């Protein structure tokens, strides 16, 4: 079976170097907030093209802290797309704020700027566009709305040429294009004050030992996680190029499929098409030896925990949820496996 992702393949590449890094961390006696984290943040800033990168415990934590840094608090509203991974909305709720769900584009699955504009009220404190599946969103139409923009780039490592909003947040969940050995995330920004605020909030709001100027909790990243991420950095551009090549092969093999809209900087964290008979298509691909997945089977408006927030009609978001199918696109796939998937897609597409 051609897998959606096989972490044993990815992790085997760096096992010797990683074990050496673990020994280095253990030998240093510093397992938190040490030299590995400092080096990781510096290298990430260079790679991602931002002045500051602050690493934290997860992508959701990164979004939560970035939103708080721009002033989001209890009772405020934050506009988010109705089709995204649940942590986008959950990070808003963690601050006591309310996610306002708006519809997405039928082709790009990105937040629709006109819908975002219509949703703004006097309680709106931020907008969170999501670079879903690794495809960059044009954030510029949102900037003129006069509300801070926090870009959810959890799936878009290497896709953004610059930060249009106040900050971009990343996830280092193991399956991501730049995956860690466990949970991890980062806030990337060109705003020194915002970076300083997030840096303080990740350690209980502390400015010096046992002096706390903000009420916050622990959002630290471990030295071992930082060391592992550093090992992945050098391969990101090559891996993203491989993902693009795989996606092009699939699109060439099955041009009639309704593929997620392309973009020159798309990094294909996930390679997704929309199909009307999803169960049948997935069964046929499985029979051909191709694993598939669904990202995501429910729009946020359909999630049991968030249904009461579904105050706007979001038909495109719910259509994406009903039809999205993910096919294998990991850079570790062999050429033979890519051809297996391409041939199966060609047959399914007819």
Wavefront OBJ file of the C-alpha trace (Angstrom):
o trace
v 0.000 0.000 0.000
v 1.401 3.393 -0.967
v 1.139 5.367 2.295
v -0.084 8.904 2.895
v 2.905 9.289 5.178
v 5.391 6.851 6.694
v 7.375 8.462 9.490
v 9.695 5.463 9.748
v 11.103 6.434 6.344
v 11.580 10.055 7.310
v 13.060 9.386 10.720
v 15.476 6.763 9.447
v 17.271 9.441 7.413
v 18.453 11.309 10.500
v 18.622 8.623 13.166
v 22.412 8.712 13.645
v 22.551 12.508 13.713
v 19.538 12.684 16.020
v 21.006 10.265 18.537
v 24.148 12.371 18.541
v 22.023 15.471 19.144
v 20.262 13.776 22.072
v 23.623 12.925 23.589
v 24.699 16.536 23.085
v 21.591 17.841 24.860
v 21.847 15.388 27.744
v 25.531 16.120 28.119
v 24.879 19.845 28.316
v 22.610 19.522 31.352
v 20.146 21.961 29.719
v 16.916 20.458 28.441
v 14.800 23.632 28.169
v 15.445 27.157 26.836
v 19.041 26.398 25.911
v 21.438 26.648 22.962
v 19.531 24.217 20.703
v 16.396 26.352 20.945
v 18.332 29.548 20.353
v 20.032 28.075 17.292
v 16.759 26.627 16.009
v 14.998 29.988 16.246
v 17.855 31.752 14.472
v 17.996 29.180 11.666
v 14.209 29.192 11.251
v 14.182 32.981 10.953
v 16.786 32.794 8.184
v 14.991 29.987 6.367
v 11.488 31.438 6.627
v 12.624 34.978 5.873
v 11.427 36.646 9.080
v 13.306 38.830 11.582
v 12.101 36.895 14.621
v 11.006 33.334 15.285
v 9.830 32.238 18.728
v 9.465 28.480 19.182
v 6.705 27.131 21.421
v 5.079 23.848 22.381
v 2.678 23.407 19.424
v 1.162 25.090 16.399
v -2.056 25.728 18.317
v -0.036 27.338 21.123
v 1.720 29.525 18.560
v -1.613 30.765 17.230
v -3.009 31.319 20.712
v 0.014 33.349 21.833
v 0.197 35.375 18.607
v -3.469 36.306 18.951
v -2.968 37.302 22.550
v 0.062 39.367 21.565
v -2.097 41.487 19.237
v -4.630 42.059 21.988
v -7.244 39.319 21.627
v -8.916 38.540 24.948
v -12.149 37.332 26.527
v -15.284 38.260 24.606
v -13.467 39.432 21.487
v -14.172 38.048 18.028
v -11.668 36.527 15.613
v -12.625 35.780 12.020
v -11.495 32.345 10.802
v -12.327 30.214 7.742
v -15.034 27.610 8.263
v -12.923 24.962 6.515
v -9.699 24.323 8.386
v -8.265 22.044 11.047
v -10.056 22.463 14.380
v -6.991 23.903 16.225
v -7.431 27.157 14.271
v -10.739 27.759 16.025
v -9.670 26.110 19.297
v -6.793 28.573 19.741
v -9.291 31.427 19.601
v -11.522 29.762 22.175
v -8.533 29.176 24.479
v -8.368 32.953 24.946
v -12.057 33.198 25.796
v -12.658 34.806 22.415
v -15.227 33.775 19.807
v -14.281 32.357 16.400
v -16.488 33.897 13.723
v -16.720 31.356 10.904
v -16.857 32.576 7.319
v -16.995 30.700 4.040
v -14.062 29.749 1.831
v -13.391 29.847 -1.891
v -14.613 26.837 -3.868
v -11.293 26.506 -5.704
v -8.605 27.556 -3.220
v -10.335 26.666 0.087
v -9.041 30.022 1.338
v -11.030 32.538 3.338
v -13.132 34.808 1.110
v -12.123 38.449 1.788
v -15.588 39.859 1.103
v -17.105 37.425 3.596
v -14.457 38.407 6.141
v -15.276 42.083 5.600
v -18.987 41.424 6.092
v -18.274 39.622 9.377
v -16.371 42.485 11.030
v -18.051 44.058 14.067
v -16.884 46.398 16.814
v -15.712 43.295 18.708
v -13.460 41.985 15.927
v -9.825 41.944 17.027
v -8.106 39.732 14.416
v -8.491 37.728 11.205
v -6.789 34.349 10.712
v -6.349 33.329 7.068
v -5.175 29.723 6.718
v -2.623 28.641 4.108
v -4.432 25.319 3.845
v -2.662 22.219 2.507
v 0.453 24.342 1.876
v -1.081 26.731 -0.675
v -0.349 30.415 0.032
v -3.332 32.698 0.477
v -3.300 36.222 -0.931
v -3.560 38.075 2.366
v -3.319 41.579 0.899
v -7.116 42.089 0.480
v -7.524 41.469 4.208
v -4.901 43.993 5.290
v -7.025 46.962 4.243
v -9.810 45.901 6.606
v -7.998 47.532 9.533
v -7.827 44.409 11.708
v -4.615 42.589 12.761
v -3.854 39.571 10.570
v -2.338 36.409 12.045
v -1.500 33.945 9.261
v -2.010 30.265 10.035
v 0.905 28.705 8.149
v 0.850 25.438 10.084
v 0.881 23.502 6.798
v 2.886 25.963 4.710
v 6.572 25.685 5.617
v 8.531 27.337 2.828
v 5.459 28.602 0.987
v 5.472 32.216 2.180
v 7.869 34.747 0.665
v 7.090 37.269 3.402
v 4.691 37.988 6.244
v 1.810 40.187 5.141
v 0.072 40.195 8.500
v 1.401 40.846 11.995
v 2.750 37.300 12.306
v 2.662 33.831 10.800
v 2.387 30.728 12.946
v 3.814 27.303 12.158
v 3.340 23.768 13.436
v 6.077 21.160 13.695
v 3.730 18.220 14.172
v 5.678 15.165 12.942
v 3.805 14.796 9.637
v 4.338 18.423 8.570
v 6.748 19.384 5.775
v 9.061 20.531 8.549
v 8.140 17.993 11.208
v 9.548 17.533 14.678
v 9.955 14.478 16.861
v 6.872 15.544 18.843
v 4.618 18.580 19.083
v 6.092 22.002 18.449
v 5.280 25.328 16.865
v 6.613 28.795 16.178
v 5.517 32.396 15.847
v 7.355 34.189 13.031
v 7.190 37.969 12.804
v 9.042 41.099 11.770
v 7.594 42.923 14.787
v 10.144 43.013 17.624
v 7.539 43.977 20.222
v 5.232 41.101 19.228
v 8.135 38.644 19.364
v 9.132 39.908 22.799
v 5.570 39.481 24.060
v 5.325 35.890 22.777
v 8.762 35.119 24.204
v 7.548 36.241 27.606
v 4.141 34.530 27.421
v 5.663 31.114 26.642
v 7.368 31.074 30.073
v 4.509 32.006 32.410
v 4.777 35.716 31.564
v 8.225 35.889 33.155
v 10.786 38.629 32.456
v 13.424 37.370 34.896
v 13.642 34.466 37.309
v 10.400 34.375 39.338
v 9.285 37.833 38.174
v 5.998 37.553 36.218
v 4.479 40.553 34.435
v 1.776 38.612 32.558
v -0.570 35.829 33.584
v 0.333 32.942 31.316
v 1.218 29.265 31.286
v 4.024 27.050 30.017
v 4.399 26.896 26.228
v 8.091 25.985 26.021
v 9.709 23.796 23.384
v 12.240 21.208 24.568
v 15.884 21.241 23.538
v 15.512 17.778 21.985
v 12.600 18.905 19.821
v 14.597 21.961 18.723
v 17.599 19.780 17.903
v 15.470 17.469 15.751
v 13.889 20.358 13.846
v 17.352 21.723 13.094
v 18.209 18.434 11.363
v 15.217 18.833 9.039
v 15.897 22.410 7.984
v 18.507 21.655 5.336
v 16.139 19.342 3.451
v 13.032 21.518 3.383
v 13.551 23.128 -0.027
v 14.506 19.825 -1.677
v 11.565 18.020 -0.071
v 9.141 20.751 -1.124
v 10.418 20.525 -4.702
v 9.833 16.779 -4.621
v 6.282 17.319 -3.362
v 5.600 19.744 -6.230
v 6.949 17.267 -8.774
v 4.741 14.489 -7.395
v 1.664 16.721 -7.492
v 2.419 17.704 -11.100
v 2.644 14.032 -12.053
v -0.765 13.324 -10.546
v -2.367 16.306 -12.243
v -0.906 15.248 -15.581
v -2.209 11.711 -15.105
v -5.704 12.836 -14.074
v -6.300 16.346 -15.440
v -10.084 16.022 -15.210
v -10.039 15.685 -11.424
v -10.975 18.783 -9.429
v -7.611 19.411 -7.848
v -7.010 21.963 -5.123
v -6.071 25.173 -6.959
v -2.397 25.334 -7.828
v 0.044 28.137 -6.963
v 3.725 28.607 -7.874
v 4.684 28.500 -4.177
v 2.373 25.652 -3.168
v 4.378 23.227 -0.986
v 1.777 20.425 -1.010
v 1.769 19.474 2.626
v -1.289 17.632 1.402
v -2.257 16.811 -2.183
v -6.039 17.117 -2.316
v -8.747 16.730 -4.936
v -12.514 17.008 -4.667
v -14.663 14.077 -5.794
v -18.427 13.723 -5.698
v -18.451 9.974 -4.946
v -15.761 9.948 -2.303
v -16.407 6.538 -0.787
v -16.330 4.854 -4.183
v -13.173 6.670 -5.284
v -11.371 5.881 -2.044
v -12.377 2.209 -2.315
v -11.085 1.987 -5.882
v -7.803 3.632 -4.968
v -7.430 1.320 -1.987
v -7.997 -1.680 -4.228
v -5.199 -0.344 -6.459
v -2.830 -0.198 -3.492
v -3.144 3.507 -2.726
v -3.883 4.800 0.747
v -6.068 7.903 1.003
v -7.275 10.186 3.770
v -9.799 12.979 4.281
v -8.635 16.416 5.403
v -11.183 17.291 6.764
v -14.498 15.364 6.919
v -16.327 18.142 8.772
v -16.238 21.903 8.375
v -15.922 23.786 11.658
v -19.604 24.693 11.276
v -20.397 20.963 11.397
v -18.230 20.044 14.388
v -20.353 19.110 17.405
v -18.348 21.335 19.760
v -18.606 24.366 17.463
v -22.078 24.129 15.943
v -23.444 26.949 18.068
v -20.888 29.221 16.380
v -22.299 28.496 12.921
v -24.030 31.846 12.519
v -23.047 32.321 8.854
v -23.925 30.072 5.927
v -20.780 28.345 4.674
v -21.799 26.108 1.749
v -18.350 26.013 0.131
v -16.690 24.944 3.384
v -19.190 22.138 3.856
v -18.830 21.075 0.212
v -15.057 20.804 0.679
v -15.653 18.653 3.752
v -17.977 16.377 1.783
v -15.673 15.898 -1.195
v -12.002 16.324 -0.207
v -9.676 13.348 -0.730
v -5.969 13.340 0.105
v -3.570 11.162 -1.909
v 0.057 10.294 -1.075
v 2.537 13.117 -1.745
v 5.327 12.644 0.795
v 8.848 13.293 -0.540
v 9.956 9.848 0.637
v 7.759 8.099 -1.936
v 9.684 6.126 -4.523
v 9.256 6.831 -8.237
v 7.503 3.476 -8.595
v 5.039 4.389 -5.847
v 4.328 7.735 -7.514
v 3.587 5.928 -10.773
v 1.293 3.503 -8.939
v -0.718 6.425 -7.583
v -0.709 8.271 -10.922
v -1.980 5.199 -12.783
v -4.701 4.596 -10.207
v -5.826 8.230 -10.391
v -5.971 8.045 -14.193
v -8.256 5.004 -13.982
v -10.490 6.561 -11.354
v -10.786 9.802 -13.270
v -11.755 7.848 -16.374
l 1 2 3 4 5 6 7 8 9 10 11 12 13 14 15 16 17 18 19 20 21 22 23 24 25 26 27 28 29 30 31 32 33 34 35 36 37 38 39 40 41 42 43 44 45 46 47 48 49 50 51 52 53 54 55 56 57 58 59 60 61 62 63 64 65 66 67 68 69 70 71 72 73 74 75 76 77 78 79 80 81 82 83 84 85 86 87 88 89 90 91 92 93 94 95 96 97 98 99 100 101 102 103 104 105 106 107 108 109 110 111 112 113 114 115 116 117 118 119 120 121 122 123 124 125 126 127 128 129 130 131 132 133 134 135 136 137 138 139 140 141 142 143 144 145 146 147 148 149 150 151 152 153 154 155 156 157 158 159 160 161 162 163 164 165 166 167 168 169 170 171 172 173 174 175 176 177 178 179 180 181 182 183 184 185 186 187 188 189 190 191 192 193 194 195 196 197 198 199 200 201 202 203 204 205 206 207 208 209 210 211 212 213 214 215 216 217 218 219 220 221 222 223 224 225 226 227 228 229 230 231 232 233 234 235 236 237 238 239 240 241 242 243 244 245 246 247 248 249 250 251 252 253 254 255 256 257 258 259 260 261 262 263 264 265 266 267 268 269 270 271 272 273 274 275 276 277 278 279 280 281 282 283 284 285 286 287 288 289 290 291 292 293 294 295 296 297 298 299 300 301 302 303 304 305 306 307 308 309 310 311 312 313 314 315 316 317 318 319 320 321 322 323 324 325 326 327 328 329 330 331 332 333 334 335 336 337 338 339 340 341 342 343 344 345 346 347 348 349 350
